[in-house]
Amino acid sequence: MPDVLNPPSFVRRVLPVFQGFDGFLAFAVFLLACAGLLTMYSSGWDHGSRFLDHGRNMLLAGFIMFVVAQVPPQRLMSAAVPLYTLGVALLVAVAVFGITKKGARRWINVGVVIQPSEILKIAMPLMLAWWFQRREGQLRPLDFAVATALLAVPVGLIMKQPDLGTSLLVLAAGLSVIFFAGLSWKLIVPPVAIGLVAIALIVGYESTLCADGFDWRVLHDYQKQRVCTLLDPTTDPLGKGFHIIQGMIAIGAGGVRGRGFMQGTQTHLEFIPERTTDFIFAAYSEEFGLVGNLLLIAAFIFLVFRGLAIALEAPTMFSRLLAGAVTMIFFAYAFVNMGMVSGILPVVGVPLPFIRYGGTAMVTLGLGLGILMSIARSKRLIQS
């Protein structure tokens, strides 16, 4: 019988809230958050309150993670269809009467100005995981075709805005779910082979494809320019190629050990454009060098492997697919951002998790971490 005369202490009452939290995942996030704060303090020293804002965004993401972690995966599954429907409806609304900035129509005013495509980064894997959960044990080719259609609709709407970076992230999240659901390698190899051939042709016929007047049809002009700039940034060193060239100079200037905290000349002399946002990895590399880069990459690898371990241990198909997809979102963020700053991928608006400044991206990261914590927590509570 419970001791009604001696109620449990505050610690014992609060402890169940934290029970099942994944310590390894939290440790990886803590390391990345520390790296982000250090880098933002240095690169954003003359950006007013940017460092404080970055810390506030991290606290907000941590709060969101904590709240979402308390939600059982079953509740998350029930939100899949409404959230996906809302996201697609908002994307259609953006296409009809959205707000245009710098030639892109990506925002809509619903009392506050929001970017609906951010919703799909989480809603897309939720929806596809829900779809495959309902068909567990009886998957047919038609089910994968329907999943592809569910993925193609929002990706197409986001590309139309145009927003190549976000569309690639949503596509990667959706394809991760489809892959983890058991898509046959016979269907995976052909498009990969076609993609490799296309890349080889682009590299081999760069001068022709990048010539003025050549129509790429499926890509907007600015997207064509990004690809051509990637192939040879020196063709426009003070214009389109300036970002890539300065990023590579900063990375090389860091050497093995880096110039030291607050000592980056490329950063503090303002040669690196967008040094607190898209190109913050260049600022980090200059000050912490190859050693710092290896430690940062190791932290991301640890986070990804821990996320995949949570997926493998998940009790249901929905949880496995969702955890795997969310983990691959983190991988895509880090890989694409580091790749574009290093000059091996086109420049797209993809943030470096926990390092780059940006409130919307941080909220999305908090949601993703909360989902992983929720799935890990459900497994541990079942075992106990």
PAKOL-570126 format. One record per residue: residue in three letters; x, y, z of N, C-alpha, C, CB in turn. Coordinates in steps of 0.1 Angstrom, whole numbers, plus 5000, padded with zeros to 4 digits. Glycine has a CB too. Example, Ala and Ser with C-alpha at 12.3 -4.5 7.8 and 13.67 -1.06 7.14 Angstrom:
2
ALA513249435078512349555078513249675078511349555090
SER512849785071513749895071512950005079514149945057
! end
This chain:
384
MET500849885000500050005000500950135000499150005012
PRO500450234993501250354993501250425006500750454982
ASP502350495009502450565022501850705021503950565027
VAL500550715024499850845023500350945032498350825024
LEU500950905044501350995054502751055050501450935067
ASN503450985041504851035037504851035021505950945042
PRO504251135015504251145001505651144995503451274996
PRO505751094982507051094976507651234974507051024962
SER508951234974509651364973509451424959511151344976
PHE509851544957509751614944510551544934510151764945
VAL511751494937512651424928511951294923513951394934
ARG511351224932510751094928509551114920510351014941
ARG508851224922507651254913508051304899506851364920
VAL509251374898509651424885510451324877510551544887
LEU511051224884511951124878511251054867512451034888
PRO510051004868509350934857509251004844507950884861
VAL509251144845509251224833510451204824509051374836
PHE511651184831512851164824513251024821513951234832
GLN512450934827512750784825512650744811511750704834
GLY513650684806513750634793514350724783512350604788
PHE514750854787515450944778516750874774515651074785
ASP517150894761518350834756519550914759518250804741
GLY520350874769521550954773522550964762522150884785
PHE522750864754523750874743523350984733523950734736
LEU522050984729521651084720521751224726520151054716
ALA521351234738521451364745522851414745520851354759
PHE523851324748525251364748525751414735526051244753
ALA525351344724525751394711525251524708525251294700
VAL523951554711523351684709524051784717521851674712
PHE524351754730525051854739526451894732525351784752
LEU527151794727528451834721528251924709529151704716
LEU527251894700527051974689526552114693526051904680
ALA525752124703525252254708526352334713524152234719
CYS527252274720528452354725529252404713529352264734
ALA529452324703530252364691529452484684530452244682
GLY528152474684527352574678527452704685525952534677
LEU527452704698527552824706528852894705527252794721
LEU529952814705531252864703531452934690532352754705
THR530952864679531152914666530353044664530752814656
MET529053044669528253154668528753274675526853124672
TYR529353254687529953364694531053434686530553314708
SER531853344680532953404672532553464659534053294669
SER531753394651531353444638530353554639530853334629
GLY529553554649528453654650528753764660527253594654
TRP530053794663530453884673529954034670531953884675
ASP529854064657529454194653528054194647530454254642
HIS527254094650525854084645524854114656525653944639
GLY525254204665524254234676523954124685522954284670
SER522754084686522253984696522153844690520954024701
ARG522853824679522753694672523153574681523553694659
PHE524253594689524653484698523553454708525953524705
LEU523053564714521953544724520753484718521653674731
ASP520453524706519253464698519453324695518953544685
HIS520753284692521053144689520853064702522453134684
GLY521353114713521153044726519653024729521853114737
ARG518853134727517453124729516753024720516753264727
ASN517153014707516652924698516952774703517152944684
MET518152754708518552624713517652584725519952624717
LEU517352684734516552654746515152624741516552774755
LEU514652694731513352664725513252524719512952764715
ALA514352484712514352354706514452244717515552344697
GLY515152274728515252174739513952164745516252224749
PHE513152274747511852264753510852184744511252404755
ILE510952204731510052134722510451984722510252184707
MET511751954722512151814723511651744736513751804723
PHE511751814747511251764759509751734759511551854771
VAL508951824753507551814753507151694743506851944748
VAL507751694731507451594721507851454727508051624708
ALA508951444734509351324740508351254749510751344747
GLN507451334755506451284764505251224756505951394773
VAL505251244743504051194735504351054730503851294723
PRO503550964733503750824728503750814713502750724734
PRO504550724707504450714692503150694686505350594688
GLN502250624694500850604689500150734687500050514699
ARG500350834696499750964694500351034682499951054707
LEU501651014680502351074668501751024656503851054669
MET501450894655500850824644499550884640500750674645
SER498750914651497350974648497451114643496650974661
ALA498551184644498751314639499251314625499651404648
ALA499651204619500251194606499451254595500651054603
VAL498251204593497351244582496951394584496051154582
PRO496451434595496151584597497251674594495551604610
LEU498451644599499651724597500051734582500851684606
TYR500051614576500351614561499351684553500451464557
THR498051674556497051744549497151894551495651694553
LEU497451934563497552074566498752134558497752104581
GLY499852054558501052104551500852114536502252004554
VAL500252024530500052024515499052144512499451894510
ALA497952154521497052264519497652404519495852254529
LEU498652414529499352544530500252564518500152544543
LEU500852464513501752474501500852514489502452344498
VAL499652464488498852504477498452654479497552424476
ALA498152694491497852834494498952924491497452844509
VAL500252884494501452964490501452984475502652894496
ALA501252874468501252884453500252984448501052744447
VAL499152994455498053084450498253224454496653034454
PHE498453244467498553384472499653404483497153434478
GLY500753334481501853344490502653474489502753224489
ILE503553494498504353614499505653584491504653654513
THR505953684482507153664474508353754479506853704459
LYS509453684481510653764486511853714477510953734501
LYS512553804472513753774464513453674452514853724473
GLY512353694446511953604435511353474438513153594426
ALA511253444451510753314455509453324464511753234464
ARG508453254461507153254468507153134477505953254458
ARG507553154490507653044499506953074512509153024503
TRP506353184515505853224527504353254526506553344534
ILE503653254537502253284537501953344551501353164535
ASN501053444551500653514563499353454568500453664560
VAL499453384580498253334587498153394601498353174588
GLY498253524601498353594614499853624617497753514625
VAL500653524614502153534614502653484601502753464627
VAL503753534597504353484584505053354587505353584578
ILE504753244580505353114582505753054568504353014588
GLN506652954569507152894557506652744557508752894556
PRO505452714551504852584552505752464548503652584544
SER506752484539507552374535508252314547508552424524
GLU508552394557509252344569508452234576509552454579
ILE507052244575506152144582506352004575504752194580
LEU506652004562506751884555507951804559506651904540
LYS509051864564510251794568509851684579511251894573
ILE508851714587508451614597507151544593508251684610
ALA506251624586504951564582505151454572504051664577
MET506151464563506351364552506751234558507351414542
PRO507751224566508051084571507051034580509351094579
LEU506351124588505151074596504151014587504551194604
MET503751074576502651024567503050894561502351124556
LEU504250884556504650754549504850644559505950784542
ALA505350674571505450574581504050524585506250624594
TRP503150614586501750574589501250484578500850694591
TRP501450524565500950444554501550304554501450514541
PHE502850284556503350154556503050074569504950164555
GLN502750134580502350064592500950004589502250164604
ARG500050074582498750014579498849894570497850124573
ARG499949884563500049774553501149674557500349824539
GLU501449674569502549584574502149434572502749604589
GLY503149364566502949224563502249194550502049164574
GLN501749294543501149274530501449374520499549264532
LEU502749424520503249524511503249474497504549574515
ARG502749554488502749524473503349634466501249494468
PRO503749614453504349724445503449844445504649684431
LEU502049824445501149934444501250024457499749884443
ASP501549964468501750044480502950144479501949954493
PHE504050094473505150174471504850284461506450094467
ALA504050254451503650354441502850464447502850294429
VAL501950434456501150534463501950614472500050464472
ALA502950554479503850624488504650724479504850534495
THR505050684467505850774459504950894455506350704446
ALA503650874452502750984448502551074460501450924444
LEU502451024472502351104484503551194486502051014496
LEU504651144482505951214483506051314472507151124483
ALA505651284460505851364448505051494449505451294436
VAL503851494455502951614456503651724463501651574462
PRO504051714476504651824483506051864477504851794497
VAL506851764472508151794467507951884454508951664463
GLY506951844446506751924434506252064437505651854425
LEU505452084447504952214451506052294457503852204461
ILE506952234464508152314470509152354460508852224481
MET509352264450510252294439509752414431510552174430
LYS508452424430507752524422507952664428506252494420
GLN508252674441508252804448509352904443508552774462
PRO510552874439511252754440512152754453512152734428
ASP512352624458513152604470513852474469512352614483
LEU514952464462515652344459516152274472516852364450
GLY516652354481517252294493516152224502517852404502
THR515052284504514052224512513352104505512952324516
SER513252114492512652004484513551884485512352044470
LEU514851904484515751794485515651724499517251834483
LEU515551804510515451744523514151674525515551864534
VAL513051724520511751654521511851524513510551744516
LEU512451534501512651414492513451314499513251454479
ALA514551354506515451254513514651194524516651334518
ALA513851264532513151214543512151104538512451324551
GLY511451144527510451044522511050924516509551114511
LEU512150934508512850824502513450734513513950864493
SER513850794524514350714535513250614541514850804547
VAL512050664542510950584547510750474537509750664550
ILE510650504524510350404514511450304513510150474500
PHE512650344515513750244515513750154527515150324515
PHE513550214539513550134551512350034551513550214563
ALA511250074544510049984543510249864535508850064537
GLY511449854528511749734521511649744506510849624525
LEU511949854500511949874486513049784480512150024482
SER512749714469513649624463514849694456512949544452
TRP515949634457517149694451517049704436518449614455
LYS516249624430515949624416515349754411515149504411
LEU514649824421514049954418514950064422512649964424
ILE515950034430516850144435517950164425517350104449
VAL518550054420519750064412519550144399520249924409
PRO518550124391518350194379518450354380517150154372
PRO517550414389517650554390518950604395516550604399
VAL519650534404520950574408521950574397521450474420
ALA521850464389522750454377522550574367522650324370
ILE521250604365520950714356521450844362519350724354
GLY521350864375521850984381523350994379521450984396
LEU524050884381525550894379525950924365526150754384
VAL525250864356525450894341525251044339524550804332
ALA524151094344523751234342524851324348522451274349
ILE525351294360526451374365527751374356526851324380
ALA528051254351529151234343529051324330529451094339
LEU527851324324527551404312527651554315526151374307
ILE527151594327527251734330528651784332526451764344
VAL529551694338530951734340531651724327531551634350
GLY531351624318532051614305531651724295531751484300
TYR530451774296529951874286529652004293528751824279
GLU530452034303530252164311530152284302531352174321
SER531152294293531152424285529952434277532352414276
THR529352324272528152334264526952364272527952204255
LEU526752284283525652294291525552434299525552184301
CYS526652484302526652614309526752734300527852614319
ALA526752714287526752824278525552904279527052774264
ASP525653034276524453124276523453074266524853274274
GLY522253074270521153034260520752894261521553074247
PHE521652804267521252664267520152644278522552574271
ASP519052574273517852554282517952424289516652564273
TRP517952424302517952304311516552254313518752334324
ARG515552334310514152294311513652274325513952174302
VAL514152164331513652124344514152214356513951984347
LEU515252294353515852374364515552524361517352344365
HIS515452594372515352744371516752794368514752804384
ASP516752924363518052984359519052984371517853124354
TYR518553024383519453034394519952894398518753094406
GLN519152784396519652654399520752604389518452554399
LYS520552644376521552614366522852684370521052654352
GLN522752814374523952884378524652824389523553034381
ARG523952764399524652704410525352584406523552664421
VAL524752504397525452384392526752424384524552294384
CYS526652524375527752564367528852624376527252654356
THR528452704386529352764395530152654403528652854405
LEU529452544407530052434414531152374405529052334418
LEU530852354392531852294383533052384381531152264369
ASP532952514381534052604379533752734385534452614364
PRO533952754398533652884404534452994400533752874419
THR535652964393536553074389536053154377537953014386
THR534953104370534453174359533753304363533453084352
ASP533353314376532753434381533253454395531153434380
PRO534553484398535053474411534553584420536553494410
LEU534053704415533553804423531953814423534053944418
GLY531453714416529953704416529453574421529453724401
LYS528953494412528253364416529253274423527653294404
GLY530553274419531553184425532153234438532553154415
PHE531853354442532553414454532253334467531953554456
HIS531053284469530753214481531653084482529253174481
ILE531653004471532352884471533852904473532152804459
ILE534453004466535853034466536253074480536253144456
GLN535553164486535853214500535653104510535053334504
GLY534753014508534552904518535752814517533252824514
MET536152774505537352684504538552754509537452644489
ILE538752884507539952954512539952944528539953094508
ALA538752964534538752964548539052824554537353004553
ILE538452724547538752584552540252554550537852484543
GLY540852594539542252564538543152644547542652594524
ALA542652764550543452854559543452794574542852994560
GLY542552714577542452654591543552554593541152594593
GLY544052494582545152394584544752274592546352454589
VAL545652224599545452104607544752144621546752024610
ARG545352244628544852274641543952404641546052304650
GLY543852474630543052594630543852714635541852574638
ARG543252834632543852954636543652994651543353074628
GLY542652924657542352954671540953024672543453024677
PHE540353004684539053064687539153224686538553024701
MET538253284678538253424676539353484668538153494689
GLN540153394661541353434654541253414639542553354659
GLY540053384634539853364620539853494612538653284617
THR540853504603540953634596539853634585542353644589
GLN539653524578538653524567537253554573538553384560
THR537053504586535753534592535653674597535653434604
HIS536653724605536453854611536753974602537353854623
LEU537453944591537554054581536454044571538854034573
GLU535453954573534153954566534353914551533454084566
PHE535353824549535453774535534453654533536853714533
ILE534053584544533153474542531653534542533253374554
PRO530953514531529553564531528653464539529053574517
GLU527653524545526653434553527453354563525853344543
ARG528353414570529253334580528553294592530353424583
THR527253344595526553284606525353194602525953404615
THR525253184589524053104584524652984575523053184576
ASP524452994562524752884553526252844553524352914539
PHE527152944555528552924554529252924568529253024545
ILE528552894578529152894591530152784593528052884602
PHE530052674585531052564586532452614581530652454577
ALA532452714572533752764568534452844579533552864556
ALA533552924587534152994598534652894609533053084604
TYR533852794611534252694621535552624617533152584623
SER535652594604536852524599538152604600536652484584
GLU537952734598539152824598539652834612538752964593
GLU538852834622539252854636539652724643538252924644
PHE539052614639539352484646540052384637538052424651
GLY540252414624541052334616540552194613542352324621
LEU541452104608541151974604540751894617542251904597
VAL541451914628541151844640539751874645542151884651
GLY539352004644538052034648536951984639537852184649
ASN537251974626536351924616536051774619536851944602
LEU537151694622537051554624536251534637538451494626
LEU536451614647535651604659534151634657536151694670
LEU533851734649532551764645531851654637532451904638
ILE532551604627532051494619531751374628532951464608
ALA532751344637532551234646531251244655533751214655
ALA530951364659529751394667528551364659529751534673
PHE528551414646527351384637527251234635527551464624
ILE528351174632528251024629527750954642529650974626
PHE528150994654527650934666526150954667528350984678
LEU525651074664524251104665523451014655523951254662
VAL524051004642523350924632523250784636524050944618
PHE524350724641524450584645523450554656525850544648
ARG523450654666522550634677521050644673522750744688
GLY520750734663519450734658519050604651519250854649
LEU519950554643519650424636519550314646520750394626
ALA520250314657520150214667518750224674521250224678
ILE518250344676516950364682515950304672516650514685
ALA516150324659515250274649515150124649515550324635
LEU516350054650516449914650515749854662517849864650
GLU515749924674515149874686513749914688515949924698
ALA513149984678511750034680510849924679511450134669
PRO509749924687508849814689507849794677508049824701
THR507549894669506649884658507249934645505349974661
MET506549894634507049934621507050084619506249864610
PHE505950144624505850294623506950354630504450334629
SER507350314642508450374650509750354643508450314664
ARG509950234637511250204631511450294618511250064626
LEU510350304610510450384598510650534602509250364589
LEU509850584611509950724615511350754621508850754625
ALA511850674630513150704636514250694626513450604647
GLY514150604616515150594606515150714597514950474597
ALA513950764593513750884584514251004591512350894580
VAL513851024604514351144611515851144612513651154625
THR516451034615517851024616518551064603518350884620
MET517951014592518551054578518351194575517850964568
ILE517351264581517251404579518451474585515951464586
PHE518851434597520051494603521251464595520251434617
PHE521351344589522551314580522551404568522451164576
ALA521351424562521251504550521651644552519851494544
TYR521151704564521451834567522951854568520851874581
ALA523651774576525051784578525851754565525551684589
PHE525551654558526251614546526151724535525751484540
VAL524951774532524751864522525452004525523251884519
ASN525252044538525852174542527352174541525352214556
MET527952064547529452054546529952044532529951944554
GLY529151964524529551944510529452074502528651844504
MET528452154504528352274496529352384500526952344497
VAL529752384513530752484517532152434512530752494533
SER532352304511533652254507533752254492533752114512
GLY532652284485532752294470532552164463534052344466
ILE531952064469531651934463530251924459532151824471
LEU529352014464527952004461527452154458527151954473
PRO526352164450525852304447525452374460524752294437
VAL525452504460525052584471523552584472525652724470
VAL523052534483521552534485521352574500520952394482
GLY520152624503519852674516519552564526518752764516
VAL520652484530520452374539521252404552520952234533
PRO520652404564521452444576522252334581520452484586
LEU523352374588524152274596523552264610525652324596
PRO523052144613522352124626523052174638521951984628
PHE522352264646522852314659523952414658523352194668
ILE524552434646525652524644525152654637526752464635
ARG524352644627523852754619522852834626523252704605
TYR522752964624521753044630520453034623522253194630
GLY519353024630518053014623517052954633518152934611
GLY515953024636514952974645514052864639514053094649
THR513652884627512752774621513452644620512352824607
ALA514652644615515452514614515652454628516752544607
MET515852534638516152484652514852424657516552594661
VAL513652484654512452424659512252284652511252514655
THR512552274639512452144632513352044638512752164617
LEU514552084642515551994648514951944662516852064650
GLY514352044670513852004682512751904681513252124690
LEU511851914671510751824668511351684665509851874657
GLY512351684656513051554652513651484664514051584642
LEU514351564672514951494684513851454694515851594691
GLY512851524695511751484704511151354699510651584705
ILE510951334686510451214681511351094684510251224665
LEU512651114682513651004685513550974700515051054681
MET513551074708513451054723512150974726513551184730
SER511051014720509750944723509850794719508651014715
ILE510450764708510550624703511450554713511050614689
ALA512650614716513550544725512950524739514850624727
ARG512150624743511450614757510450504757510850754760
SER509650494746508650394745509250254746507750404733
LYS510350234740511050104740511550074754512250104730
ARG512150174761512650144774511550124784513550264779
LEU510450194783509350174792508650044790508250294790
ILE508649994778508149854775509049754782508049834760
GLN510349774781511249674787511149674802512649704783
SER510849794808510849804823509449754828511049944827
! end
